[in-house]
Amino acid sequence: MQLKLATRTKDGILIVECSGRIVFGEESSLLRETVKKAVLENNRIVLNLAEVNYIDSGGLGTLVALRTTALNAGGTIKLTNLTSRVTDLLQITKLLTVFEVYDSEAEAIDSFRKAA
């Protein structure tokens, strides 16, 4: 399934809802371009991965690159609603220690408030 993205803002935080696969190619490029444009306007971003069923090595590289882009802009990217498959992948690759991961979108948004 091709990657579909929907963006919205809640409490001044950009929510990017991802649905499908984050894989090398068009999907990774779409996510990269969407977030890079958005980070210029809002450097507080939550990626909702509830509907992501697969991430390959190119997709992982994209997530890491986007985190770096956000950090360079003085912001951060937080992940939420990971499926068990995506959680396992991030655990195996040790990326769970790199990203801030939350069980729900509300928790991720609250974490921005607490940090402020």
N, C-alpha and C positions, 0 to 999 in steps of 0.2 A: 504494500500500500504506500502510495506516494505521501510525502510529508505535507501536512497542512498546518498552517499557523494562523492563530487568531490573537490579536493584541487588544488589550484594554488597560485602562489605568484605574487603580483603586487606591485611595488615600495617598495619591502622589507617587505610587509605585507602579511600574510597568509590569503587567502580567502577560507573559507569552505562553499561550496554550499550544502545545505541540501534539499532533496526532499523526500516527503512521510510523515510518522508519527514519532514523537519522543515520544515513549512510553516505559514504564518499560519493560525490557527484552533485547533481542538482539539489538534492535534499540538504546536504551540508552547506552548499552555497546559498540557498534560500535562507536558512537559519542564520548564517553568518552575516549576510547583507541586512536582514531585518534587524538583528540586534545591534550591529555596528551603526546603523542609522539612528536607532532609538537611543543608544547610549550617549549620543551627543546632546539629546534633549533631557534624558532622564537616566542617571547612572545607577539607579536602584531598580534591579530587575529580578523577577521571579520567573523561572522556567517551570511551568506545570507540565510534567511528563506523564500524567495519568494515562494518556492514550498512546504512548510510545511503546511499541511492541518489540523493537529491535534497534540496536545501536552497533555499528561496526567500528573498526579501528579509526576510520576516517571521521566518523561521528564523534568518537571520543576526543580525537584531536581538535575537532571544531569546538567542543565544549570547553576544553582547556584553553584554546586560543581566545574564546569569547570571555572567559574569566580574566585572562590577562588584559584584554582590551578594556574591560570594565575597571579593573584595578588601576590601569594607567590613566583612566578618566576620573579617578578618585571615587569609584563606586564599587559595587559588588554584584555578583549573580548568585542567587540561591536557587536550589532545586527543591521541588516538592512533588508529592504524589507519585513516587517511583514505584513501578511494578516490581514484583519479586525478581523477574528476569533482569531488569536494569539494575536493581540493587545488587544482585549477585555479580554482575559484570563490573560495577564500580568497586565492589569489595575485592574481587580478584585482582583488579588492576591498581588497587590501593588509592583510587581516586575518591573514595569516601572520606579519606583524611584530608583531601584538598578542598572539596566543596562543602558548603553548609547545606545540609539536607534536612528537610522538614516533612512530617507526615501529612500536613495539610497546608493549603494555601493561606489560611488564616494565621497559622503559626509562623509561616515565613514572613508575612506582612507584619505581624506583631514583633518579630525579631528586629525589623528595621526601626520600629518605634522605640524599642528598648535601647538600641544602639545610639539613638539620636540624643 
